[in-house]
């Protein structure tokens, strides 16, 4: 009983001071590739976008890591001013990558804040053998 009363007093004091228990909605990370299917070699544009949710500090000024699933990775580190109350931030991130050989690639983008992943998304890129692509050539 004593713990319940103390908890109620703390909640009332925080509410009086302007703090609310309003729950923020977490955005969802979406990843799109254009084109999703092509002949090699091909440059693919990938767009990662935070969809819906609130502009919360957890998603402000993240490090973006692109894993191309072909042995390569790219990392973009942001250098941003502190997020101001009521401020908005970047929700769309793009990168371009050249796939030189035929294959199915599961590209993954990871958003990190303070070295912790906060969102992950994947997209599949299918690359068919093109003119000059020796990856699918018959060795016989």
SEDRENVEX-128522 format. One line per field, with one value per atom (N, C-alpha, C, O): atom name; x, z, y; residue in one letter; residue number from 1. Coordinates in steps of 0.05 Angstrom, whole numbers. Layout:
% residues N
atom c(CA | ...)
X c(X | ...)
Z c(Z | ...)
Y c(Y | ...)
type c(a | ...)
seq c(NUM | ...)
% end
This chain:
% residues 140
atom c(N | CA | C | O | N | CA | C | O | N | CA | C | O | N | CA | C | O | N | CA | C | O | N | CA | C | O | N | CA | C | O | N | CA | C | O | N | CA | C | O | N | CA | C | O | N | CA | C | O | N | CA | C | O | N | CA | C | O | N | CA | C | O | N | CA | C | O | N | CA | C | O | N | CA | C | O | N | CA | C | O | N | CA | C | O | N | CA | C | O | N | CA | C | O | N | CA | C | O | N | CA | C | O | N | CA | C | O | N | CA | C | O | N | CA | C | O | N | CA | C | O | N | CA | C | O | N | CA | C | O | N | CA | C | O | N | CA | C | O | N | CA | C | O | N | CA | C | O | N | CA | C | O | N | CA | C | O | N | CA | C | O | N | CA | C | O | N | CA | C | O | N | CA | C | O | N | CA | C | O | N | CA | C | O | N | CA | C | O | N | CA | C | O | N | CA | C | O | N | CA | C | O | N | CA | C | O | N | CA | C | O | N | CA | C | O | N | CA | C | O | N | CA | C | O | N | CA | C | O | N | CA | C | O | N | CA | C | O | N | CA | C | O | N | CA | C | O | N | CA | C | O | N | CA | C | O | N | CA | C | O | N | CA | C | O | N | CA | C | O | N | CA | C | O | N | CA | C | O | N | CA | C | O | N | CA | C | O | N | CA | C | O | N | CA | C | O | N | CA | C | O | N | CA | C | O | N | CA | C | O | N | CA | C | O | N | CA | C | O | N | CA | C | O | N | CA | C | O | N | CA | C | O | N | CA | C | O | N | CA | C | O | N | CA | C | O | N | CA | C | O | N | CA | C | O | N | CA | C | O | N | CA | C | O | N | CA | C | O | N | CA | C | O | N | CA | C | O | N | CA | C | O | N | CA | C | O | N | CA | C | O | N | CA | C | O | N | CA | C | O | N | CA | C | O | N | CA | C | O | N | CA | C | O | N | CA | C | O | N | CA | C | O | N | CA | C | O | N | CA | C | O | N | CA | C | O | N | CA | C | O | N | CA | C | O | N | CA | C | O | N | CA | C | O | N | CA | C | O | N | CA | C | O | N | CA | C | O | N | CA | C | O | N | CA | C | O | N | CA | C | O | N | CA | C | O | N | CA | C | O | N | CA | C | O | N | CA | C | O | N | CA | C | O | N | CA | C | O | N | CA | C | O | N | CA | C | O | N | CA | C | O | N | CA | C | O | N | CA | C | O | N | CA | C | O | N | CA | C | O | N | CA | C | O | N | CA | C | O | N | CA | C | O | N | CA | C | O | N | CA | C | O | N | CA | C | O | N | CA | C | O | N | CA | C | O | N | CA | C | O | N | CA | C | O | N | CA | C | O | N | CA | C | O | N | CA | C | O | N | CA | C | O | N | CA | C | O | N | CA | C | O | N | CA | C | O | N | CA | C | O | N | CA | C | O | N | CA | C | O)
X c(16 | 0 | 17 | 11 | 39 | 57 | 70 | 72 | 78 | 91 | 71 | 79 | 46 | 26 | 21 | 18 | 19 | 15 | 38 | 35 | 63 | 87 | 88 | 95 | 81 | 81 | 61 | 67 | 37 | 16 | 25 | 20 | 39 | 49 | 70 | 70 | 88 | 109 | 97 | 104 | 78 | 65 | 50 | 51 | 36 | 22 | 41 | 36 | 64 | 84 | 96 | 100 | 102 | 113 | 93 | 100 | 67 | 46 | 43 | 40 | 45 | 43 | 66 | 63 | 90 | 114 | 115 | 134 | 95 | 94 | 103 | 104 | 111 | 118 | 94 | 76 | 92 | 69 | 79 | 103 | 63 | 70 | 61 | 55 | 59 | 51 | 70 | 94 | 60 | 77 | 82 | 64 | 108 | 115 | 113 | 116 | 106 | 104 | 131 | 141 | 141 | 167 | 163 | 145 | 179 | 176 | 187 | 202 | 179 | 187 | 207 | 202 | 229 | 249 | 241 | 238 | 239 | 232 | 256 | 268 | 262 | 284 | 274 | 261 | 280 | 272 | 296 | 315 | 296 | 318 | 306 | 284 | 322 | 314 | 338 | 357 | 339 | 319 | 322 | 344 | 301 | 303 | 313 | 323 | 310 | 320 | 332 | 321 | 357 | 371 | 392 | 397 | 405 | 427 | 453 | 455 | 473 | 499 | 515 | 512 | 533 | 536 | 514 | 504 | 506 | 484 | 489 | 500 | 482 | 483 | 454 | 435 | 452 | 426 | 425 | 444 | 402 | 398 | 380 | 359 | 390 | 374 | 366 | 381 | 341 | 329 | 318 | 300 | 329 | 319 | 303 | 313 | 279 | 262 | 247 | 236 | 248 | 232 | 203 | 197 | 185 | 157 | 141 | 144 | 123 | 105 | 120 | 143 | 106 | 118 | 124 | 119 | 136 | 143 | 173 | 189 | 180 | 208 | 220 | 218 | 232 | 243 | 273 | 285 | 286 | 315 | 329 | 351 | 317 | 330 | 337 | 356 | 322 | 326 | 339 | 342 | 348 | 360 | 390 | 404 | 400 | 428 | 441 | 461 | 430 | 441 | 466 | 471 | 480 | 500 | 485 | 468 | 491 | 477 | 498 | 518 | 493 | 510 | 495 | 473 | 508 | 496 | 513 | 537 | 501 | 514 | 503 | 480 | 521 | 513 | 509 | 499 | 518 | 515 | 532 | 528 | 552 | 571 | 600 | 619 | 602 | 628 | 634 | 654 | 618 | 623 | 604 | 581 | 614 | 597 | 604 | 627 | 586 | 590 | 578 | 557 | 592 | 582 | 581 | 601 | 559 | 557 | 553 | 533 | 571 | 569 | 560 | 571 | 540 | 528 | 541 | 550 | 542 | 552 | 531 | 530 | 514 | 491 | 491 | 502 | 478 | 473 | 452 | 437 | 451 | 431 | 403 | 397 | 386 | 358 | 343 | 344 | 330 | 315 | 287 | 276 | 275 | 248 | 229 | 229 | 213 | 194 | 207 | 194 | 233 | 248 | 242 | 234 | 248 | 245 | 273 | 292 | 275 | 300 | 298 | 276 | 321 | 322 | 309 | 314 | 292 | 278 | 285 | 276 | 300 | 306 | 337 | 350 | 347 | 376 | 379 | 365 | 398 | 402 | 431 | 449 | 435 | 462 | 460 | 439 | 482 | 483 | 505 | 526 | 500 | 520 | 521 | 500 | 545 | 548 | 550 | 568 | 532 | 534 | 545 | 533 | 568 | 583 | 578 | 583 | 568 | 564 | 535 | 520 | 526 | 499 | 496 | 515 | 472 | 467 | 442 | 431 | 434 | 413 | 425 | 438 | 422 | 434 | 413 | 394 | 417 | 399 | 413 | 428 | 407 | 420 | 407 | 382 | 423 | 413 | 423 | 447 | 405 | 413 | 407 | 386 | 426 | 424 | 428 | 448 | 409 | 411 | 422 | 411 | 443 | 454 | 455 | 459 | 451 | 453 | 470 | 463 | 492 | 511 | 519 | 520 | 526 | 536 | 515 | 522 | 490 | 468 | 449 | 441 | 442 | 423 | 395 | 385 | 383 | 356 | 335 | 311 | 345 | 326 | 342 | 365 | 330 | 342 | 321 | 298 | 330 | 312 | 328 | 352 | 315 | 328 | 312 | 288 | 326 | 314 | 330 | 354 | 316 | 329 | 333 | 315 | 358 | 365 | 373 | 391 | 360 | 367 | 381 | 371 | 406 | 422 | 426 | 437 | 417 | 420 | 446 | 456 | 458 | 482 | 477 | 458 | 495 | 494 | 517 | 534 | 518 | 540 | 566 | 569 | 585 | 611 | 613 | 634 | 591 | 592 | 601 | 587 | 625 | 637 | 629 | 636 | 613 | 606 | 587 | 586 | 573 | 554 | 563 | 549 | 588 | 598 | 604 | 613 | 598 | 604 | 634 | 644 | 649 | 678 | 685 | 709 | 666 | 673 | 670 | 674)
Z c(0 | 0 | 0 | -14 | 15 | 17 | -10 | -17 | -25 | -51 | -71 | -86 | -70 | -89 | -83 | -102 | -58 | -52 | -60 | -72 | -56 | -64 | -94 | -104 | -109 | -138 | -148 | -166 | -136 | -144 | -139 | -155 | -117 | -110 | -130 | -139 | -137 | -157 | -184 | -197 | -193 | -219 | -219 | -238 | -197 | -195 | -195 | -207 | -181 | -181 | -208 | -216 | -223 | -250 | -269 | -285 | -267 | -284 | -278 | -296 | -252 | -245 | -256 | -263 | -257 | -267 | -297 | -309 | -311 | -340 | -354 | -378 | -339 | -351 | -356 | -338 | -379 | -384 | -392 | -400 | -389 | -396 | -425 | -431 | -442 | -469 | -484 | -484 | -497 | -511 | -539 | -553 | -547 | -574 | -592 | -584 | -617 | -637 | -651 | -662 | -652 | -665 | -695 | -704 | -711 | -740 | -750 | -736 | -773 | -786 | -808 | -823 | -811 | -832 | -856 | -854 | -879 | -904 | -923 | -923 | -938 | -958 | -985 | -988 | -1005 | -1032 | -1051 | -1046 | -1071 | -1091 | -1118 | -1125 | -1134 | -1161 | -1180 | -1176 | -1198 | -1203 | -1184 | -1172 | -1181 | -1164 | -1179 | -1168 | -1206 | -1223 | -1248 | -1260 | -1255 | -1278 | -1288 | -1276 | -1310 | -1321 | -1312 | -1309 | -1308 | -1298 | -1321 | -1344 | -1315 | -1290 | -1287 | -1307 | -1262 | -1258 | -1233 | -1213 | -1235 | -1212 | -1200 | -1215 | -1175 | -1161 | -1141 | -1126 | -1141 | -1121 | -1099 | -1105 | -1075 | -1052 | -1035 | -1030 | -1027 | -1010 | -985 | -985 | -962 | -936 | -925 | -925 | -916 | -906 | -881 | -879 | -861 | -837 | -843 | -852 | -839 | -846 | -820 | -802 | -819 | -796 | -770 | -771 | -748 | -722 | -717 | -733 | -694 | -685 | -690 | -693 | -691 | -692 | -664 | -649 | -658 | -631 | -633 | -653 | -611 | -609 | -618 | -629 | -613 | -619 | -649 | -656 | -666 | -695 | -707 | -731 | -689 | -699 | -703 | -685 | -726 | -732 | -729 | -714 | -742 | -738 | -756 | -775 | -749 | -767 | -785 | -775 | -811 | -830 | -841 | -852 | -839 | -850 | -872 | -867 | -896 | -918 | -922 | -926 | -920 | -926 | -952 | -955 | -972 | -1000 | -1006 | -1028 | -989 | -993 | -1016 | -1026 | -1024 | -1044 | -1033 | -1048 | -1006 | -993 | -986 | -972 | -995 | -989 | -969 | -966 | -955 | -936 | -940 | -948 | -934 | -933 | -907 | -899 | -895 | -870 | -874 | -883 | -865 | -866 | -837 | -824 | -827 | -800 | -801 | -816 | -786 | -786 | -764 | -744 | -770 | -750 | -749 | -766 | -729 | -727 | -702 | -681 | -704 | -680 | -662 | -673 | -636 | -619 | -629 | -640 | -625 | -633 | -614 | -590 | -626 | -610 | -606 | -622 | -583 | -577 | -600 | -609 | -609 | -631 | -658 | -678 | -659 | -685 | -701 | -690 | -727 | -744 | -754 | -751 | -767 | -777 | -802 | -811 | -814 | -839 | -835 | -816 | -854 | -854 | -878 | -880 | -897 | -921 | -926 | -924 | -932 | -936 | -962 | -966 | -979 | -1004 | -1007 | -996 | -1023 | -1030 | -1057 | -1064 | -1072 | -1098 | -1097 | -1085 | -1109 | -1109 | -1136 | -1148 | -1145 | -1170 | -1165 | -1150 | -1177 | -1176 | -1203 | -1223 | -1202 | -1227 | -1236 | -1259 | -1217 | -1224 | -1219 | -1203 | -1234 | -1231 | -1203 | -1192 | -1192 | -1166 | -1154 | -1164 | -1131 | -1115 | -1090 | -1075 | -1086 | -1064 | -1044 | -1052 | -1019 | -998 | -984 | -965 | -994 | -983 | -957 | -954 | -937 | -910 | -902 | -905 | -892 | -881 | -851 | -842 | -835 | -806 | -797 | -803 | -781 | -769 | -740 | -726 | -733 | -706 | -692 | -705 | -666 | -649 | -625 | -612 | -620 | -599 | -601 | -582 | -626 | -632 | -626 | -625 | -623 | -620 | -643 | -651 | -655 | -677 | -666 | -646 | -681 | -674 | -695 | -689 | -719 | -740 | -762 | -767 | -774 | -795 | -816 | -810 | -842 | -864 | -885 | -887 | -901 | -923 | -949 | -949 | -971 | -998 | -1015 | -1012 | -1032 | -1050 | -1077 | -1089 | -1088 | -1114 | -1130 | -1121 | -1153 | -1170 | -1195 | -1209 | -1199 | -1222 | -1240 | -1231 | -1265 | -1285 | -1300 | -1302 | -1312 | -1327 | -1351 | -1366 | -1354 | -1377 | -1395 | -1391 | -1416 | -1435 | -1420 | -1406 | -1423 | -1411 | -1383 | -1370 | -1372 | -1345 | -1347 | -1358 | -1336 | -1338 | -1314 | -1313 | -1295 | -1271 | -1278 | -1263 | -1300 | -1307 | -1332 | -1342 | -1341 | -1365 | -1359 | -1337 | -1378 | -1376 | -1381 | -1402 | -1361 | -1364 | -1385 | -1392 | -1394 | -1414 | -1441 | -1460)
Y c(-24 | 0 | 25 | 44 | 25 | 48 | 54 | 77 | 32 | 35 | 47 | 65 | 39 | 49 | 78 | 94 | 86 | 115 | 132 | 153 | 122 | 137 | 140 | 161 | 118 | 119 | 140 | 155 | 140 | 159 | 188 | 206 | 193 | 219 | 228 | 251 | 210 | 217 | 223 | 243 | 207 | 212 | 239 | 254 | 245 | 270 | 294 | 314 | 291 | 312 | 317 | 340 | 296 | 299 | 311 | 328 | 304 | 315 | 345 | 361 | 352 | 380 | 396 | 420 | 384 | 397 | 399 | 410 | 387 | 389 | 364 | 363 | 343 | 318 | 301 | 299 | 288 | 271 | 243 | 240 | 224 | 196 | 190 | 167 | 211 | 207 | 189 | 194 | 168 | 149 | 159 | 167 | 158 | 166 | 142 | 119 | 147 | 126 | 123 | 143 | 99 | 94 | 92 | 77 | 106 | 103 | 76 | 63 | 69 | 44 | 51 | 70 | 36 | 40 | 23 | -1 | 36 | 23 | 26 | 47 | 6 | 6 | -2 | -22 | 16 | 11 | 12 | 27 | -6 | -6 | 0 | -9 | 15 | 21 | 20 | 36 | 1 | -19 | -43 | -46 | -59 | -82 | -106 | -126 | -105 | -126 | -113 | -95 | -123 | -111 | -130 | -151 | -123 | -138 | -125 | -101 | -142 | -132 | -121 | -129 | -102 | -88 | -67 | -56 | -60 | -42 | -25 | -34 | 1 | 19 | 19 | 25 | 14 | 13 | 35 | 40 | 50 | 71 | 59 | 49 | 61 | 52 | 75 | 94 | 74 | 96 | 83 | 67 | 92 | 84 | 108 | 130 | 102 | 124 | 115 | 94 | 134 | 130 | 137 | 159 | 118 | 121 | 123 | 107 | 143 | 146 | 152 | 160 | 150 | 154 | 183 | 201 | 188 | 215 | 220 | 201 | 245 | 253 | 252 | 271 | 229 | 225 | 224 | 218 | 232 | 235 | 209 | 211 | 187 | 161 | 159 | 145 | 173 | 171 | 196 | 199 | 214 | 239 | 235 | 225 | 243 | 243 | 215 | 213 | 195 | 168 | 163 | 177 | 142 | 131 | 111 | 96 | 112 | 94 | 75 | 84 | 49 | 29 | 14 | 3 | 12 | -2 | -28 | -26 | -51 | -76 | -86 | -93 | -87 | -92 | -122 | -128 | -140 | -168 | -179 | -200 | -163 | -172 | -170 | -170 | -169 | -166 | -137 | -132 | -118 | -90 | -78 | -87 | -57 | -42 | -12 | -5 | 5 | 34 | 44 | 35 | 64 | 76 | 106 | 118 | 118 | 147 | 156 | 149 | 172 | 182 | 211 | 227 | 218 | 245 | 262 | 252 | 288 | 308 | 329 | 347 | 328 | 346 | 363 | 355 | 385 | 402 | 387 | 371 | 393 | 380 | 385 | 406 | 365 | 367 | 386 | 382 | 406 | 425 | 414 | 400 | 422 | 414 | 422 | 444 | 403 | 408 | 408 | 412 | 402 | 402 | 377 | 357 | 379 | 356 | 348 | 364 | 325 | 316 | 300 | 293 | 294 | 279 | 252 | 237 | 245 | 219 | 202 | 179 | 212 | 198 | 198 | 219 | 174 | 170 | 154 | 134 | 163 | 148 | 140 | 153 | 119 | 110 | 96 | 85 | 97 | 84 | 63 | 68 | 40 | 19 | 5 | 1 | -3 | -17 | -47 | -56 | -62 | -91 | -100 | -96 | -113 | -120 | -149 | -155 | -165 | -194 | -202 | -190 | -222 | -233 | -245 | -256 | -243 | -255 | -242 | -223 | -254 | -242 | -231 | -245 | -205 | -191 | -181 | -168 | -188 | -178 | -155 | -158 | -131 | -107 | -100 | -101 | -93 | -86 | -58 | -52 | -42 | -16 | -17 | -26 | -7 | -6 | 22 | 35 | 32 | 59 | 53 | 37 | 68 | 65 | 92 | 113 | 91 | 115 | 106 | 87 | 119 | 112 | 83 | 68 | 75 | 48 | 25 | 2 | 33 | 13 | 14 | 36 | -9 | -8 | 1 | -9 | 20 | 29 | 21 | 20 | 15 | 6 | -9 | -2 | -29 | -45 | -50 | -55 | -49 | -56 | -70 | -66 | -87 | -101 | -98 | -93 | -101 | -101 | -121 | -123 | -135 | -154 | -142 | -130 | -145 | -136 | -161 | -176 | -165 | -188 | -178 | -161 | -188 | -180 | -204 | -225 | -202 | -223 | -218 | -196 | -240 | -237 | -218 | -221 | -199 | -180 | -184 | -202 | -168 | -169 | -164 | -144 | -182 | -179 | -190 | -188 | -201 | -212 | -241 | -258 | -246 | -272 | -290 | -313 | -279 | -295 | -318 | -337 | -316 | -337 | -353 | -370 | -348 | -361 | -391 | -397 | -408 | -436 | -440 | -433 | -451 | -455 | -476 | -477 | -492 | -513 | -504 | -519)
type c(x | x | x | x | x | x | x | x | x | x | x | x | x | x | x | x | x | x | x | x | x | x | x | x | x | x | x | x | x | x | x | x | x | x | x | x | x | x | x | x | x | x | x | x | x | x | x | x | x | x | x | x | x | x | x | x | x | x | x | x | x | x | x | x | x | x | x | x | x | x | x | x | x | x | x | x | x | x | x | x | x | x | x | x | x | x | x | x | x | x | x | x | x | x | x | x | x | x | x | x | x | x | x | x | x | x | x | x | x | x | x | x | x | x | x | x | x | x | x | x | x | x | x | x | x | x | x | x | x | x | x | x | x | x | x | x | x | x | x | x | x | x | x | x | x | x | x | x | x | x | x | x | x | x | x | x | x | x | x | x | x | x | x | x | x | x | x | x | x | x | x | x | x | x | x | x | x | x | x | x | x | x | x | x | x | x | x | x | x | x | x | x | x | x | x | x | x | x | x | x | x | x | x | x | x | x | x | x | x | x | x | x | x | x | x | x | x | x | x | x | x | x | x | x | x | x | x | x | x | x | x | x | x | x | x | x | x | x | x | x | x | x | x | x | x | x | x | x | x | x | x | x | x | x | x | x | x | x | x | x | x | x | x | x | x | x | x | x | x | x | x | x | x | x | x | x | x | x | x | x | x | x | x | x | x | x | x | x | x | x | x | x | x | x | x | x | x | x | x | x | x | x | x | x | x | x | x | x | x | x | x | x | x | x | x | x | x | x | x | x | x | x | x | x | x | x | x | x | x | x | x | x | x | x | x | x | x | x | x | x | x | x | x | x | x | x | x | x | x | x | x | x | x | x | x | x | x | x | x | x | x | x | x | x | x | x | x | x | x | x | x | x | x | x | x | x | x | x | x | x | x | x | x | x | x | x | x | x | x | x | x | x | x | x | x | x | x | x | x | x | x | x | x | x | x | x | x | x | x | x | x | x | x | x | x | x | x | x | x | x | x | x | x | x | x | x | x | x | x | x | x | x | x | x | x | x | x | x | x | x | x | x | x | x | x | x | x | x | x | x | x | x | x | x | x | x | x | x | x | x | x | x | x | x | x | x | x | x | x | x | x | x | x | x | x | x | x | x | x | x | x | x | x | x | x | x | x | x | x | x | x | x | x | x | x | x | x | x | x | x | x | x | x | x | x | x | x | x | x | x | x | x | x | x | x | x | x | x | x | x | x | x | x | x | x | x | x | x | x | x | x | x | x | x | x | x | x | x | x | x | x | x | x | x | x | x | x | x | x | x | x | x | x | x | x | x | x | x | x | x)
seq c(1 | 1 | 1 | 1 | 2 | 2 | 2 | 2 | 3 | 3 | 3 | 3 | 4 | 4 | 4 | 4 | 5 | 5 | 5 | 5 | 6 | 6 | 6 | 6 | 7 | 7 | 7 | 7 | 8 | 8 | 8 | 8 | 9 | 9 | 9 | 9 | 10 | 10 | 10 | 10 | 11 | 11 | 11 | 11 | 12 | 12 | 12 | 12 | 13 | 13 | 13 | 13 | 14 | 14 | 14 | 14 | 15 | 15 | 15 | 15 | 16 | 16 | 16 | 16 | 17 | 17 | 17 | 17 | 18 | 18 | 18 | 18 | 19 | 19 | 19 | 19 | 20 | 20 | 20 | 20 | 21 | 21 | 21 | 21 | 22 | 22 | 22 | 22 | 23 | 23 | 23 | 23 | 24 | 24 | 24 | 24 | 25 | 25 | 25 | 25 | 26 | 26 | 26 | 26 | 27 | 27 | 27 | 27 | 28 | 28 | 28 | 28 | 29 | 29 | 29 | 29 | 30 | 30 | 30 | 30 | 31 | 31 | 31 | 31 | 32 | 32 | 32 | 32 | 33 | 33 | 33 | 33 | 34 | 34 | 34 | 34 | 35 | 35 | 35 | 35 | 36 | 36 | 36 | 36 | 37 | 37 | 37 | 37 | 38 | 38 | 38 | 38 | 39 | 39 | 39 | 39 | 40 | 40 | 40 | 40 | 41 | 41 | 41 | 41 | 42 | 42 | 42 | 42 | 43 | 43 | 43 | 43 | 44 | 44 | 44 | 44 | 45 | 45 | 45 | 45 | 46 | 46 | 46 | 46 | 47 | 47 | 47 | 47 | 48 | 48 | 48 | 48 | 49 | 49 | 49 | 49 | 50 | 50 | 50 | 50 | 51 | 51 | 51 | 51 | 52 | 52 | 52 | 52 | 53 | 53 | 53 | 53 | 54 | 54 | 54 | 54 | 55 | 55 | 55 | 55 | 56 | 56 | 56 | 56 | 57 | 57 | 57 | 57 | 58 | 58 | 58 | 58 | 59 | 59 | 59 | 59 | 60 | 60 | 60 | 60 | 61 | 61 | 61 | 61 | 62 | 62 | 62 | 62 | 63 | 63 | 63 | 63 | 64 | 64 | 64 | 64 | 65 | 65 | 65 | 65 | 66 | 66 | 66 | 66 | 67 | 67 | 67 | 67 | 68 | 68 | 68 | 68 | 69 | 69 | 69 | 69 | 70 | 70 | 70 | 70 | 71 | 71 | 71 | 71 | 72 | 72 | 72 | 72 | 73 | 73 | 73 | 73 | 74 | 74 | 74 | 74 | 75 | 75 | 75 | 75 | 76 | 76 | 76 | 76 | 77 | 77 | 77 | 77 | 78 | 78 | 78 | 78 | 79 | 79 | 79 | 79 | 80 | 80 | 80 | 80 | 81 | 81 | 81 | 81 | 82 | 82 | 82 | 82 | 83 | 83 | 83 | 83 | 84 | 84 | 84 | 84 | 85 | 85 | 85 | 85 | 86 | 86 | 86 | 86 | 87 | 87 | 87 | 87 | 88 | 88 | 88 | 88 | 89 | 89 | 89 | 89 | 90 | 90 | 90 | 90 | 91 | 91 | 91 | 91 | 92 | 92 | 92 | 92 | 93 | 93 | 93 | 93 | 94 | 94 | 94 | 94 | 95 | 95 | 95 | 95 | 96 | 96 | 96 | 96 | 97 | 97 | 97 | 97 | 98 | 98 | 98 | 98 | 99 | 99 | 99 | 99 | 100 | 100 | 100 | 100 | 101 | 101 | 101 | 101 | 102 | 102 | 102 | 102 | 103 | 103 | 103 | 103 | 104 | 104 | 104 | 104 | 105 | 105 | 105 | 105 | 106 | 106 | 106 | 106 | 107 | 107 | 107 | 107 | 108 | 108 | 108 | 108 | 109 | 109 | 109 | 109 | 110 | 110 | 110 | 110 | 111 | 111 | 111 | 111 | 112 | 112 | 112 | 112 | 113 | 113 | 113 | 113 | 114 | 114 | 114 | 114 | 115 | 115 | 115 | 115 | 116 | 116 | 116 | 116 | 117 | 117 | 117 | 117 | 118 | 118 | 118 | 118 | 119 | 119 | 119 | 119 | 120 | 120 | 120 | 120 | 121 | 121 | 121 | 121 | 122 | 122 | 122 | 122 | 123 | 123 | 123 | 123 | 124 | 124 | 124 | 124 | 125 | 125 | 125 | 125 | 126 | 126 | 126 | 126 | 127 | 127 | 127 | 127 | 128 | 128 | 128 | 128 | 129 | 129 | 129 | 129 | 130 | 130 | 130 | 130 | 131 | 131 | 131 | 131 | 132 | 132 | 132 | 132 | 133 | 133 | 133 | 133 | 134 | 134 | 134 | 134 | 135 | 135 | 135 | 135 | 136 | 136 | 136 | 136 | 137 | 137 | 137 | 137 | 138 | 138 | 138 | 138 | 139 | 139 | 139 | 139 | 140 | 140 | 140 | 140)
% end
